[in-house]
Amino acid sequence: MRGGLNIALVCLSLAAISAPQVGAGETGTGAAPSDGQDRFNTVCASCHNEMGVGVPGLAPPLDRPEFWQALGDDAPRYISGVITKGLNAPITVRGERYAGLVMVPLAGNTDEDLAHIATWVLGTLGKTEGTVTPELVAEIRDSNLTIQDLRDMRPDVE
């Protein structure tokens, strides 16, 4: 487990370094909001890898249409909760066990950027029609939704 903890610390450090620190109303690009894949590669790929293929034992793959589709109408709320509240839960995905290291909330990113990332994940990796708006991200961030609620939303499909 010590090796897994070291990998997690490296991943979290990379995520912190790569996540832009922006003020309210800024996109971190100084221009128009970036598209979801570019933001995903900047903010999320240090743990989940480009195209969301995951890192065995550390960060689960996100390119799992069966998972996102099984969430159904809850998919936008679920992903908004994970990116704003974080998540930790031991899970098994495609036969690989993930020990439940904490998926940290993605602080330092605008609601607009997080909505772009989440919509890209749902559409491209999840093959769903789900979309996430900046308003939904803000609503979930300010809600009483708990990590346990997110765990309870997870479908049995892995």
DSSP file (Angstrom, degrees, kcal/mol; ACC not computed):
  #  RESIDUE AA STRUCTURE BP1 BP2  ACC     N-H-->O    O-->H-N    N-H-->O    O-->H-N    TCO  KAPPA ALPHA  PHI   PSI    X-CA   Y-CA   Z-CA
    1    1 A M     >        0   0    0      0, 0.0     4,-2.3     0, 0.0     5,-0.2   0.000 360.0 360.0 360.0 -29.2    0.0    0.0    0.0
    2    2 A R  H  >  +     0   0    0      1,-0.2     4,-2.3     2,-0.2     5,-0.2   0.887 360.0  51.5 -58.5 -39.5    2.9    2.4    0.6
    3    3 A G  H  > S+     0   0    0      1,-0.2     4,-2.3     2,-0.2    -1,-0.2   0.896 109.3  50.6 -63.1 -40.3    3.7    2.4   -3.1
    4    4 A G  H  > S+     0   0    0      2,-0.2     4,-2.3     1,-0.2    -2,-0.2   0.879 109.1  51.1 -64.6 -38.2    0.1    3.3   -3.8
    5    5 A L  H  X S+     0   0    0     -4,-2.3     4,-2.4     2,-0.2    -2,-0.2   0.913 109.5  50.3 -65.3 -42.4    0.2    6.1   -1.3
    6    6 A N  H  X S+     0   0    0     -4,-2.3     4,-2.2     1,-0.2    -2,-0.2   0.912 110.7  49.2 -61.5 -42.6    3.4    7.5   -2.9
    7    7 A I  H  X S+     0   0    0     -4,-2.3     4,-2.7     1,-0.2    -1,-0.2   0.912 110.4  51.7 -62.3 -41.8    1.7    7.4   -6.3
    8    8 A A  H  X S+     0   0    0     -4,-2.3     4,-2.9     1,-0.2     5,-0.2   0.912 108.9  49.8 -62.5 -42.6   -1.3    9.1   -4.9
    9    9 A L  H  X S+     0   0    0     -4,-2.4     4,-2.2     2,-0.2    -1,-0.2   0.902 111.7  48.5 -63.8 -40.4    0.8   11.9   -3.4
   10   10 A V  H  X S+     0   0    0     -4,-2.2     4,-2.7     2,-0.2    -2,-0.2   0.931 112.7  48.8 -63.3 -44.9    2.6   12.4   -6.7
   11   11 A C  H  X S+     0   0    0     -4,-2.7     4,-2.5     1,-0.2    -2,-0.2   0.929 112.0  47.4 -61.7 -46.8   -0.7   12.5   -8.6
   12   12 A L  H  X S+     0   0    0     -4,-2.9     4,-2.3     1,-0.2    -1,-0.2   0.879 111.8  51.4 -63.9 -37.4   -2.2   15.0   -6.2
   13   13 A S  H  X S+     0   0    0     -4,-2.2     4,-2.4    -5,-0.2    -2,-0.2   0.924 110.5  48.3 -64.2 -44.2    0.9   17.1   -6.4
   14   14 A L  H  X S+     0   0    0     -4,-2.7     4,-2.6     1,-0.2    -2,-0.2   0.903 111.0  50.9 -62.4 -40.6    0.8   17.1  -10.2
   15   15 A A  H  X S+     0   0    0     -4,-2.5     4,-1.8     1,-0.2    -1,-0.2   0.910 110.9  48.4 -63.8 -41.5   -2.9   18.0  -10.1
   16   16 A A  H  < S+     0   0    0     -4,-2.3    -1,-0.2     1,-0.2    -2,-0.2   0.896 113.8  46.7 -65.8 -39.5   -2.2   20.9   -7.8
   17   17 A I  H  < S+     0   0    0     -4,-2.4    -2,-0.2     1,-0.2    -1,-0.2   0.902 116.4  43.7 -68.6 -40.6    0.6   22.2  -10.0
   18   18 A S  H  < S+     0   0    0     -4,-2.6    -2,-0.2    -5,-0.2    -1,-0.2   0.715  91.2  94.0 -81.6 -20.1   -1.3   21.9  -13.2
   19   19 A A  S  < S-     0   0    0     -4,-1.8     2,-0.1    -5,-0.2    24,-0.1  -0.610  78.2-128.6 -76.4 122.1   -4.6   23.4  -11.9
   20   20 A P        -     0   0    0      0, 0.0     2,-0.8     0, 0.0    -2,-0.1  -0.407  10.8-132.6 -69.3 144.0   -4.6   27.1  -12.7
   21   21 A Q        +     0   0    0     -2,-0.1     2,-0.3     7,-0.1    88,-0.1  -0.883  38.8 170.4 -96.8 114.0   -5.4   29.4   -9.9
   22   22 A V        -     0   0    0     -2,-0.8     2,-0.1    86,-0.6     3,-0.1  -0.872  28.3-123.4-126.6 155.9   -8.0   31.8  -11.1
   23   23 A G    >   -     0   0    0     -2,-0.3     3,-2.0     1,-0.2     5,-0.1  -0.365  52.3 -62.6 -89.8 174.0  -10.2   34.4   -9.6
   24   24 A A  T 3  S+     0   0    0      1,-0.3    -1,-0.2    -2,-0.1     3,-0.1  -0.325 123.3  12.9 -59.2 133.0  -13.9   34.7   -9.8
   25   25 A G  T 3  S+     0   0    0      1,-0.3    -1,-0.3    -3,-0.1     2,-0.2   0.342 100.7 115.1  84.5  -7.0  -15.2   35.1  -13.3
   26   26 A E    <   -     0   0    0     -3,-2.0    -1,-0.3     1,-0.1    84,-0.2  -0.645  55.1-152.9 -94.4 154.5  -11.9   34.2  -14.9
   27   27 A T        -     0   0    0     -2,-0.2     7,-0.2     4,-0.2    83,-0.1   0.548  38.4-118.1-100.1  -9.5  -11.4   31.1  -17.1
   28   28 A G  S    S+     0   0    0     -5,-0.1    -7,-0.1    81,-0.1    -2,-0.0   0.356 104.0  76.6  87.6  -7.3   -7.7   30.7  -16.5
   29   29 A T  S    S-     0   0    0      2,-0.3     3,-0.1    -9,-0.0    -3,-0.0   0.574  95.2-129.0-108.6 -14.9   -7.0   31.2  -20.2
   30   30 A G  S    S+     0   0    0      1,-0.3     2,-0.2     0, 0.0    -4,-0.0   0.503  87.0  55.7  76.7   2.6   -7.4   35.0  -20.3
   31   31 A A  S    S-     0   0    0      1,-0.3    -1,-0.3     0, 0.0    -2,-0.3  -0.495 106.1 -25.3-138.7-153.1   -9.8   34.4  -23.2
   32   32 A A  S    S-     0   0    0     -2,-0.2    -1,-0.3     1,-0.1    -3,-0.0  -0.255  84.2 -79.6 -62.9 154.9  -13.0   32.5  -24.0
   33   33 A P        -     0   0    0      0, 0.0    -1,-0.1     0, 0.0    -5,-0.1  -0.282  52.2-119.6 -57.2 139.7  -13.6   29.4  -21.9
   34   34 A S        -     0   0    0     -7,-0.2     2,-0.1     1,-0.1    82,-0.1  -0.312  31.5 -95.6 -76.2 163.5  -11.6   26.4  -23.1
   35   35 A D     >  -     0   0    0      1,-0.1     4,-2.1    -2,-0.0     5,-0.2  -0.374  36.7-105.4 -78.5 164.5  -13.3   23.3  -24.4
   36   36 A G  H  > S+     0   0    0     80,-0.2     4,-2.8     1,-0.2     5,-0.2   0.844 115.4  52.1 -60.3 -40.1  -13.8   20.3  -22.1
   37   37 A Q  H  > S+     0   0    0      2,-0.2     4,-2.7     1,-0.2    -1,-0.2   0.918 110.0  48.6 -67.4 -41.9  -11.1   18.1  -23.4
   38   38 A D  H  > S+     0   0    0      2,-0.2     4,-1.7     1,-0.2    -1,-0.2   0.932 114.8  45.4 -61.3 -44.7   -8.4   20.8  -23.1
   39   39 A R  H  X S+     0   0    0     -4,-2.1     4,-3.2     2,-0.2     5,-0.5   0.904 111.6  53.0 -65.8 -40.8   -9.5   21.5  -19.6
   40   40 A F  H  X>S+     0   0    0     -4,-2.8     4,-2.5     1,-0.2     5,-2.1   0.939 108.9  49.4 -58.7 -46.6   -9.6   17.8  -18.8
   41   41 A N  H  <5S+     0   0    0     -4,-2.7    -1,-0.2     3,-0.2    -2,-0.2   0.839 116.8  42.4 -62.9 -33.0   -6.1   17.3  -20.0
   42   42 A T  H  <5S+     0   0    0     -4,-1.7    -2,-0.2    -5,-0.2    -1,-0.2   0.901 130.0  22.0 -77.9 -42.8   -4.9   20.2  -17.9
   43   43 A V  H  <5S+     0   0    0     -4,-3.2    -3,-0.2    -5,-0.1    -2,-0.2   0.839 133.4  24.1 -97.7 -38.1   -6.8   19.5  -14.7
   44   44 A C  T >X5S+     0   0    0     -4,-2.5     4,-2.7    -5,-0.5     3,-1.8   0.738  98.9  76.7-107.5 -28.3   -7.7   15.8  -14.7
   45   45 A A  H 3><S+     0   0    0     -5,-2.1     4,-1.5     1,-0.3     5,-0.2   0.700  78.8  75.6 -67.3 -18.8   -5.3   13.9  -16.9
   46   46 A S  H 34 S+     0   0    0      2,-0.2    -1,-0.3     1,-0.1    -2,-0.1   0.800 119.2  15.1 -62.8 -24.6   -2.5   14.0  -14.3
   47   47 A C  H <4 S+     0   0    0     -3,-1.8    12,-0.3     2,-0.1    -2,-0.2   0.745 136.8  38.4-109.7 -46.5   -4.4   11.3  -12.4
   48   48 A H  H  < S-     0   0    0     -4,-2.7     6,-3.1     6,-0.1    14,-0.3   0.471 103.7-129.8 -89.7  -1.2   -7.0    9.9  -14.9
   49   49 A N    ><  -     0   0    0     -4,-1.5     3,-1.9    -5,-0.4     5,-0.2   0.298  41.1 -50.7  70.2 157.4   -4.7   10.0  -17.9
   50   50 A E  G >  S+     0   0    0      1,-0.3     3,-1.0    -5,-0.2     4,-0.0  -0.349 131.9  17.2 -60.8 143.8   -5.5   11.6  -21.3
   51   51 A M  G 3  S-     0   0    0      1,-0.2    -1,-0.3   -14,-0.1    -2,-0.1   0.642 123.4 -87.6  61.5  17.4   -8.8   10.4  -22.7
   52   52 A G  G <  S+     0   0    0     -3,-1.9    10,-3.1     1,-0.1    11,-1.7   0.774  80.9 145.6  63.6  30.8   -9.7    9.2  -19.1
   53   53 A V    <   -     0   0    0     -3,-1.0    -4,-0.2     8,-0.2    -1,-0.1   0.590  50.0-140.4 -78.9  -8.1   -8.2    5.7  -19.4
   54   54 A G        -     0   0    0     -6,-3.1    -1,-0.2     6,-0.3    -6,-0.1   0.012   9.3 -92.1  80.9 173.3   -7.2    5.8  -15.7
   55   55 A V  B >>  -A   59   0A   0      4,-2.8     3,-2.5    -3,-0.1     4,-1.6  -0.976  47.4-108.8-128.8 113.2   -4.1    4.7  -13.8
   56   56 A P  T 34 S+     0   0    0      0, 0.0    42,-0.1     0, 0.0    -2,-0.0  -0.112  99.0   1.2 -48.7 129.7   -4.4    1.2  -12.4
   57   57 A G  T 34 S+     0   0    0      1,-0.1    42,-0.6    40,-0.1    -3,-0.0   0.222 132.9  57.2  79.7 -14.8   -4.8    1.2   -8.6
   58   58 A L  T <4 S+     0   0    0     -3,-2.5    43,-0.2     1,-0.3    -1,-0.1   0.815 112.4   8.9-111.2 -63.3   -4.7    5.0   -8.4
   59   59 A A  B  < S-A   55   0A   0     -4,-1.6    -4,-2.8   -12,-0.3    -1,-0.3  -0.985  76.3-125.2-129.5 122.4   -7.4    6.7  -10.5
   60   60 A P        -     0   0    0      0, 0.0    -6,-0.3     0, 0.0     2,-0.1  -0.201  33.3 -96.3 -66.1 155.1  -10.2    4.7  -12.2
   61   61 A P        -     0   0    0      0, 0.0    -8,-0.2     0, 0.0    -9,-0.1  -0.439  25.9-163.7 -67.3 144.5  -10.9    5.0  -15.9
   62   62 A L        +     0   0    0    -10,-3.1     2,-2.1   -14,-0.3    -9,-0.2   0.484  69.7  93.7-104.4  -8.4  -13.6    7.4  -16.8
   63   63 A D        +     0   0    0    -11,-1.7    -1,-0.1     1,-0.1    63,-0.1  -0.449  53.8 122.3 -83.7  66.0  -14.0    6.1  -20.4
   64   64 A R    >>  +     0   0    0     -2,-2.1     4,-1.8     1,-0.1     3,-1.1  -0.729  35.0 178.1-131.5  80.5  -16.8    3.8  -19.2
   65   65 A P  H 3> S+     0   0    0      0, 0.0     4,-3.0     0, 0.0     5,-0.3   0.857  82.2  60.8 -52.9 -37.0  -20.0    4.4  -21.1
   66   66 A E  H 3> S+     0   0    0      1,-0.2     4,-1.4     2,-0.2    91,-0.1   0.864 107.1  45.6 -60.5 -35.1  -21.8    1.6  -19.3
   67   67 A F  H <> S+     0   0    0     -3,-1.1     4,-1.3     2,-0.2    -1,-0.2   0.958 115.7  43.5 -70.3 -53.2  -21.2    3.4  -16.0
   68   68 A W  H  X S+     0   0    0     -4,-1.8     4,-0.6     1,-0.2     3,-0.2   0.882 115.3  49.5 -63.5 -38.8  -22.3    6.9  -17.1
   69   69 A Q  H >< S+     0   0    0     -4,-3.0     3,-0.8    -5,-0.3    -1,-0.2   0.861 106.0  56.7 -69.0 -34.5  -25.3    5.5  -19.0
   70   70 A A  H 3< S+     0   0    0     -4,-1.4    -1,-0.2    -5,-0.3    -2,-0.2   0.782  99.1  60.8 -67.1 -26.3  -26.3    3.4  -15.9
   71   71 A L  H >< S+     0   0    0     -4,-1.3     3,-2.0    -3,-0.2    -1,-0.2   0.768  85.7 175.6 -69.1 -24.7  -26.4    6.7  -13.9
   72   72 A G  G X<  -     0   0    0     -3,-0.8     3,-1.8    -4,-0.6    -1,-0.2  -0.281  65.0  -2.0  58.7-133.4  -29.1    7.9  -16.3
   73   73 A D  G 3  S+     0   0    0      1,-0.3     4,-0.4     2,-0.1    -1,-0.3   0.659 130.7  65.0 -66.3 -15.9  -30.5   11.3  -15.4
   74   74 A D  G <> S+     0   0    0     -3,-2.0     4,-3.2     1,-0.2    -1,-0.3   0.583  75.4  92.2 -81.1  -9.7  -28.3   11.4  -12.3
   75   75 A A  H <> S+     0   0    0     -3,-1.8     4,-2.6     1,-0.2     5,-0.3   0.901  85.3  46.9 -56.1 -47.3  -25.1   11.5  -14.3
   76   76 A P  H  > S+     0   0    0      0, 0.0     4,-1.9     0, 0.0    -1,-0.2   0.914 116.3  44.8 -62.7 -40.0  -24.9   15.4  -14.4
   77   77 A R  H  > S+     0   0    0     -4,-0.4     4,-2.4     2,-0.2    -2,-0.2   0.917 113.9  51.1 -66.3 -42.2  -25.5   15.7  -10.7
   78   78 A Y  H  X S+     0   0    0     -4,-3.2     4,-2.5     2,-0.2     5,-0.2   0.959 113.1  42.0 -61.0 -53.4  -23.1   12.8   -9.9
   79   79 A I  H  X S+     0   0    0     -4,-2.6     4,-2.3     1,-0.2    -1,-0.2   0.874 113.8  53.5 -66.5 -34.6  -20.2   14.2  -11.9
   80   80 A S  H  X S+     0   0    0     -4,-1.9     4,-1.3    -5,-0.3    -1,-0.2   0.891 110.3  48.5 -63.8 -38.1  -20.9   17.7  -10.6
   81   81 A G  H  X>S+     0   0    0     -4,-2.4     4,-3.0     2,-0.2     5,-0.6   0.910 110.7  49.8 -66.5 -42.5  -20.8   16.3   -7.0
   82   82 A V  H  X5S+     0   0    0     -4,-2.5     4,-1.4     1,-0.2    -2,-0.2   0.916 113.0  45.8 -64.0 -42.7  -17.6   14.5   -7.6
   83   83 A I  H  <5S+     0   0    0     -4,-2.3    23,-2.9    -5,-0.2    -1,-0.2   0.732 123.7  33.7 -77.2 -19.1  -15.8   17.5   -9.1
   84   84 A T  H  <5S+     0   0    0     -4,-1.3    -2,-0.2    21,-0.2    -1,-0.2   0.738 132.3  25.8-103.4 -27.0  -17.0   19.9   -6.4
   85   85 A K  H  <5S-     0   0    0     -4,-3.0    -3,-0.2    -5,-0.2    -2,-0.2   0.616  99.0-133.2-109.9 -18.0  -17.1   17.7   -3.3
   86   86 A G     << -     0   0    0     -4,-1.4     2,-0.3    -5,-0.6    18,-0.2  -0.250  15.9-120.9  85.8 177.5  -14.6   15.0   -4.1
   87   87 A L  B     +B  103   0B   0     16,-1.8    16,-3.8    -2,-0.1     2,-0.3  -0.953  24.0 177.8-159.7 138.3  -15.0   11.3   -3.6
   88   88 A N        +     0   0    0     -2,-0.3    14,-0.1    14,-0.2    13,-0.1  -0.935  26.2 129.6-143.9 124.9  -13.4    8.5   -1.7
   89   89 A A        -     0   0    0     -2,-0.3    11,-0.4    12,-0.3     2,-0.3  -0.859  58.1-108.7-168.5 131.6  -14.7    5.0   -1.8
   90   90 A P        +     0   0    0      0, 0.0     2,-0.3     0, 0.0     9,-0.2  -0.531  52.4 169.1 -64.5 128.5  -13.1    1.6   -2.4
   91   91 A I  E     -C   98   0C   0      7,-2.0     7,-3.5    -2,-0.3     2,-0.5  -0.941  33.6-138.1-138.6 160.2  -14.3    0.5   -5.8
   92   92 A T  E     -C   97   0C   0     -2,-0.3     2,-0.5     5,-0.2     5,-0.2  -0.991  21.5-177.2-120.1 126.3  -13.6   -2.1   -8.4
   93   93 A V  E >  S-C   96   0C   0      3,-2.8     3,-2.2    -2,-0.5    -2,-0.0  -0.985  71.2 -17.6-128.0 121.5  -13.6   -1.1  -12.1
   94   94 A R  T 3  S-     0   0    0     64,-1.8    -1,-0.1    -2,-0.5     3,-0.1   0.861 128.9 -52.3  51.8  39.7  -13.0   -3.6  -14.9
   95   95 A G  T 3  S+     0   0    0      1,-0.2     2,-0.5    63,-0.1    -1,-0.3   0.358 114.8 116.5  82.7  -5.4  -11.6   -6.0  -12.4
   96   96 A E  E <   -C   93   0C   0     -3,-2.2    -3,-2.8     2,-0.0     2,-0.4  -0.839  59.7-137.3 -99.1 129.8   -9.1   -3.5  -11.0
   97   97 A R  E     -C   92   0C   0     -2,-0.5     2,-0.5    -5,-0.2    -5,-0.2  -0.716  11.6-161.9 -89.8 134.5   -9.4   -2.5   -7.3
   98   98 A Y  E     -C   91   0C   0     -7,-3.5    -7,-2.0    -2,-0.4   -40,-0.1  -0.978  16.2-140.7-115.3 124.5   -9.1    1.2   -6.3
   99   99 A A        -     0   0    0    -42,-0.6    -1,-0.1    -2,-0.5   -41,-0.1   0.494  45.0 -99.8 -71.1  -4.8   -8.4    1.6   -2.6
  100  100 A G        +     0   0    0    -11,-0.4    -1,-0.1     1,-0.2     3,-0.1   0.769  55.2 175.3  92.5  26.5  -10.6    4.7   -2.2
  101  101 A L        -     0   0    0    -43,-0.2   -12,-0.3     1,-0.1     2,-0.2  -0.363  45.6 -87.8 -61.0 149.6   -7.9    7.3   -2.3
  102  102 A V        -     0   0    0    -14,-0.1     2,-0.9     1,-0.1   -14,-0.2  -0.419  27.3-148.8 -71.0 125.9   -9.5   10.7   -2.2
  103  103 A M  B     -B   87   0B   0    -16,-3.8   -16,-1.8    -2,-0.2    -1,-0.1  -0.858  32.2-138.7 -84.4 108.7  -10.6   12.3   -5.4
  104  104 A V        -     0   0    0     -2,-0.9   -18,-0.3   -18,-0.2   -19,-0.1  -0.368  17.9 -99.7 -73.4 148.9  -10.1   15.9   -4.3
  105  105 A P        -     0   0    0      0, 0.0     2,-1.7     0, 0.0   -21,-0.2  -0.371  37.2-114.3 -62.1 148.9  -12.5   18.6   -5.3
  106  106 A L    >   +     0   0    0    -23,-2.9     3,-0.7   -24,-0.1     8,-0.1  -0.506  47.7 174.5 -89.8  70.8  -11.3   20.6   -8.2
  107  107 A A  T 3   +     0   0    0     -2,-1.7     3,-0.1     1,-0.2    -3,-0.0  -0.303  56.6  45.6 -70.2 159.1  -10.8   24.0   -6.5
  108  108 A G  T 3  S+     0   0    0      1,-0.3   -86,-0.6   -86,-0.1     2,-0.4   0.560  91.4 101.3  84.1   7.9   -9.3   26.9   -8.4
  109  109 A N  S <  S-     0   0    0     -3,-0.7    -1,-0.3   -88,-0.1   -82,-0.1  -0.945  74.3-113.1-122.7 146.0  -11.4   26.3  -11.5
  110  110 A T     >  -     0   0    0     -2,-0.4     4,-2.5   -84,-0.2     5,-0.2  -0.329  25.1-115.3 -73.5 159.4  -14.5   28.3  -12.5
  111  111 A D  H  > S+     0   0    0      1,-0.2     4,-2.3     2,-0.2     5,-0.2   0.859 118.7  56.0 -59.7 -35.1  -17.9   26.7  -12.6
  112  112 A E  H  > S+     0   0    0      2,-0.2     4,-2.1     1,-0.2    -1,-0.2   0.929 107.9  45.9 -64.2 -46.0  -17.9   27.3  -16.3
  113  113 A D  H  > S+     0   0    0      1,-0.2     4,-2.4     2,-0.2    -2,-0.2   0.913 113.0  50.1 -63.9 -42.1  -14.6   25.3  -16.8
  114  114 A L  H  X S+     0   0    0     -4,-2.5     4,-2.8     1,-0.2    -1,-0.2   0.879 109.2  52.1 -64.1 -36.9  -15.9   22.5  -14.5
  115  115 A A  H  X S+     0   0    0     -4,-2.3     4,-2.5     2,-0.2    17,-0.4   0.896 109.0  50.3 -65.1 -39.7  -19.1   22.3  -16.6
  116  116 A H  H  X S+     0   0    0     -4,-2.1     4,-2.2     2,-0.2   -80,-0.2   0.932 113.0  46.2 -62.1 -45.5  -17.1   22.1  -19.8
  117  117 A I  H  X S+     0   0    0     -4,-2.4     4,-2.6     2,-0.2    -2,-0.2   0.956 114.7  46.6 -60.8 -51.3  -15.0   19.2  -18.3
  118  118 A A  H  X S+     0   0    0     -4,-2.8     4,-2.7     1,-0.2     5,-0.2   0.894 112.5  49.1 -62.5 -41.6  -18.0   17.4  -16.9
  119  119 A T  H  X S+     0   0    0     -4,-2.5     4,-2.6    13,-0.2     5,-0.3   0.897 110.9  50.9 -65.6 -39.0  -20.0   17.7  -20.2
  120  120 A W  H  X>S+     0   0    0     -4,-2.2     4,-2.9    -5,-0.2     5,-0.9   0.927 111.2  48.3 -63.2 -44.3  -17.0   16.4  -22.2
  121  121 A V  I  X>S+     0   0    0     -4,-2.6     5,-2.2     1,-0.2     4,-0.7   0.951 114.5  45.4 -60.5 -49.1  -16.7   13.4  -19.9
  122  122 A L  I  <5S+     0   0    0     -4,-2.7     6,-2.2     3,-0.2     8,-0.2   0.909 123.0  35.1 -62.6 -42.1  -20.4   12.6  -20.1
  123  123 A G  I  X5S+     0   0    0     -4,-2.6     4,-0.5     4,-0.2    -2,-0.2   0.948 129.0  28.1 -78.9 -51.0  -20.5   13.1  -23.9
  124  124 A T  I  <5S+     0   0    0     -4,-2.9    -3,-0.2    -5,-0.3    -2,-0.1   0.939 134.8  25.9 -81.7 -49.3  -17.2   11.8  -25.1
  125  125 A L  I  <<S+     0   0    0     -5,-0.9    -3,-0.2    -4,-0.7    -4,-0.1   0.822 131.6  38.4 -85.2 -32.6  -16.2    9.2  -22.5
  126  126 A G  T  4<S-     0   0    0     -5,-2.2    -3,-0.2    -6,-0.3   -57,-0.2   0.594  92.0-139.3 -95.5 -12.1  -19.7    8.3  -21.3
  127  127 A K     <  +     0   0    0     -4,-0.5     2,-0.2    -6,-0.3    -4,-0.2   0.895  58.3 130.6  53.6  43.0  -21.4    8.4  -24.7
  128  128 A T        -     0   0    0     -6,-2.2    -1,-0.2     2,-0.1    -2,-0.1  -0.716  68.9-127.0-116.7 170.8  -24.4   10.1  -23.1
  129  129 A E        +     0   0    0     -2,-0.2    -6,-0.1    -3,-0.1    -7,-0.1   0.326  66.9 131.8 -94.0   3.7  -26.5   13.2  -24.0
  130  130 A G        -     0   0    0     -8,-0.2     2,-0.3   -58,-0.1    -2,-0.1  -0.283  35.7-171.1 -63.3 139.6  -25.9   14.5  -20.4
  131  131 A T        -     0   0    0     -9,-0.1     2,-0.5    -8,-0.1   -15,-0.1  -0.950  12.6-149.2-129.2 153.2  -24.8   18.1  -20.1
  132  132 A V        -     0   0    0    -17,-0.4   -13,-0.2    -2,-0.3   -14,-0.0  -0.985  12.1-157.1-123.0 129.9  -23.6   20.1  -17.1
  133  133 A T     >  -     0   0    0     -2,-0.5     4,-2.1     1,-0.1     3,-0.2  -0.678  30.2-116.0-100.7 157.9  -24.2   23.8  -16.8
  134  134 A P  H  > S+     0   0    0      0, 0.0     4,-2.4     0, 0.0     5,-0.2   0.853 118.5  57.7 -58.2 -32.5  -22.2   26.2  -14.6
  135  135 A E  H  > S+     0   0    0      2,-0.2     4,-2.6     1,-0.2     5,-0.1   0.889 105.1  48.8 -65.7 -39.2  -25.4   26.8  -12.7
  136  136 A L  H  > S+     0   0    0      2,-0.2     4,-2.8     1,-0.2     5,-0.3   0.918 110.1  51.8 -66.5 -42.2  -25.6   23.1  -11.9
  137  137 A V  H  X S+     0   0    0     -4,-2.1     4,-2.6     1,-0.2    -2,-0.2   0.940 112.9  45.1 -58.0 -47.3  -22.0   23.0  -10.7
  138  138 A A  H  X S+     0   0    0     -4,-2.4     4,-2.1     2,-0.2    -2,-0.2   0.907 112.7  51.5 -63.6 -42.5  -22.7   26.0   -8.4
  139  139 A E  H  X S+     0   0    0     -4,-2.6     4,-0.5     1,-0.2    -2,-0.2   0.931 113.4  43.6 -60.3 -46.7  -25.9   24.5   -7.1
  140  140 A I  H >< S+     0   0    0     -4,-2.8     3,-1.0     1,-0.2     5,-0.3   0.907 111.1  54.5 -67.6 -41.6  -24.2   21.2   -6.3
  141  141 A R  H 3< S+     0   0    0     -4,-2.6    -1,-0.2    -5,-0.3    -2,-0.2   0.902 114.9  40.7 -56.7 -41.4  -21.2   23.0   -4.7
  142  142 A D  H 3< S+     0   0    0     -4,-2.1    -1,-0.2    -5,-0.2    -2,-0.2   0.458 101.7  96.5 -88.1  -1.7  -23.6   24.9   -2.4
  143  143 A S  S << S-     0   0    0     -3,-1.0    -3,-0.1    -4,-0.5    -4,-0.0  -0.198  84.5-114.4 -83.5 176.1  -25.9   22.0   -1.7
  144  144 A N        +     0   0    0      2,-0.0    -1,-0.1    -2,-0.0    -4,-0.1   0.210  65.4 140.7 -92.3  12.9  -25.9   19.6    1.2
  145  145 A L        -     0   0    0     -5,-0.3     2,-0.2     1,-0.1    -2,-0.0  -0.363  38.3-155.4 -57.7 130.7  -25.0   16.7   -1.1
  146  146 A T     >  -     0   0    0      1,-0.1     4,-1.9    -2,-0.1     5,-0.1  -0.629  29.8-110.9-108.7 166.6  -22.5   14.5    0.7
  147  147 A I  H  > S+     0   0    0      1,-0.2     4,-2.5    -2,-0.2     5,-0.2   0.866 121.8  56.1 -62.0 -35.4  -19.8   12.0   -0.4
  148  148 A Q  H  > S+     0   0    0      2,-0.2     4,-2.5     1,-0.2    -1,-0.2   0.900 103.9  53.1 -63.0 -39.7  -22.1    9.3    1.0
  149  149 A D  H  > S+     0   0    0      1,-0.2     4,-1.4     2,-0.2    -2,-0.2   0.916 109.6  48.8 -59.7 -42.1  -24.9   10.5   -1.3
  150  150 A L  H  X S+     0   0    0     -4,-1.9     4,-1.0     2,-0.2     3,-0.2   0.914 110.3  50.3 -64.4 -42.5  -22.5   10.3   -4.2
  151  151 A R  H >< S+     0   0    0     -4,-2.5     3,-0.5     1,-0.2    -1,-0.2   0.898 109.2  52.1 -61.2 -39.6  -21.4    6.8   -3.2
  152  152 A D  H 3< S+     0   0    0     -4,-2.5    -1,-0.2     1,-0.2    -2,-0.2   0.786 104.5  57.4 -68.4 -27.1  -25.1    5.8   -3.0
  153  153 A M  H 3< S+     0   0    0     -4,-1.4    -1,-0.2    -3,-0.2    -2,-0.2   0.759  80.7 108.9 -71.6 -25.4  -25.7    7.1   -6.5
  154  154 A R    <<  -     0   0    0     -4,-1.0     2,-0.0    -3,-0.5   -87,-0.0  -0.291  68.4-132.1 -60.4 127.7  -23.1    4.8   -8.0
  155  155 A P        -     0   0    0      0, 0.0   -84,-0.1     0, 0.0    -1,-0.1  -0.329  19.4-113.9 -72.8 163.0  -24.7    2.1  -10.1
  156  156 A D  S    S+     0   0    0    -86,-0.1     2,-0.3     2,-0.0   -89,-0.1   0.655  87.9 105.7 -70.9 -14.9  -23.6   -1.5   -9.6
  157  157 A V              0   0    0      1,-0.2   -87,-0.0   -91,-0.1     0, 0.0  -0.515 360.0 360.0 -69.1 123.9  -22.2   -1.4  -13.2
  158  158 A E              0   0    0     -2,-0.3   -64,-1.8   -65,-0.0    -1,-0.2   0.296 360.0 360.0-137.5 360.0  -18.4   -1.3  -13.1
